[in-house]
């Protein structure tokens, strides 16, 4: 007896979502590794010297780094949500197929 078309489609979607989730996890890990590699220890600041002014480039770098982190976090959360929806859909379809096959037996 051939399987119904929605089950095949749900299985393919679940496999694609799992692959996409793994890809996003790898991208997030690479971004975090790059950020960690770029961090340098800050030298101790002398409290008795002249006051140093904050440079706009520092704020720009913090803004860009924060934006990259926020986007990568959002993408990973979307991947988790898509994976969860695909898993729930696959489980509901498989449960329906199981109940149908149990009624027929």
N, C-alpha and C positions, 0 to 999 in steps of 0.2 A: 504494500500500500504506500504510494508516494506521500511525502509530507506536504501539508498545505503551504501555499506561497507566503503567507504572513510569518510563519515560523522561520522559514529560510531568511526572509528579509530581516527579521528581528535578530537572528543569530549573526548575520553579517553586520548589522548595525552595532551589536554588542562587541563584536571583534574589532570593528573600526574604532569604537569609542575607547576600548582598552588600549589599542595601539596609540591613539591620539593622546590619551592620558599619560602613557609612558613617554611619549615625545615631549609633552609639556613638562613633565617632571625632569627630563634630561636638560631641557632648555633652562628651566629654573635653577637647576644645580650648576649649570655652566655660568649663568649670570651671577649667582652667589659666589662661586669660586673666583670669578674675575673681580668682583668687588672686594673680596677678602684679600686677593693678591695685591690690589692697588692700595690697600690701607697701609699706612706707614706709622710707626710710633711717633707720637708728638714729643718734641723736646721739652724739657722742663722750662717753665716760664719764670723768669726772674721778676719778683714782685717789686724790686727797688729801682728797676730801670725805667726809661721813658715809656709812656703808655702807647701801645701799638693800636692803630686803627684797623677795623675790620675791612677787608678788601671785598669789593663786589664779586670778584671771581670766585671767592670762597662760597658766597651765598648762591651763586649760579651753579657751582658744582654740587652743592647740597640739594638744590632744587632738582637738578637733572638726575642725580642719584636716587632721590626720593621718588621721582616720577617713574624711573625704570623699575624700582622695587615695587611700587604700587601697581604698575601694569603687569609685571610678572606674577604678582600675587593674584590679581584679578583673572588673568588667563588660567592660572592653575586652579582657581576656584570654579571657573566655568567648566574646565575639563572634568573636575570631580563631579560637578552637577550633571553634566551630559552623561558621564559614565553611570551615575546612579539612576538616572531616568532610563537609560538603555537596559540596565540590569533589571529594574523593576518591570519594564515592559516585557523583557524576555521571560522573566519568571511568571508573569501573569499569563502569557501565551502558553508557556509550557504547562502551567497548572490547568489551563483550559483543555489542552490536548490530553493531558493525563486523565482528567475527569471524563472526557469524551471516550477515551479508550477503555476506561473502567466501566462505563455504562454499556458499551458494546460487548464486553466480555462476559 
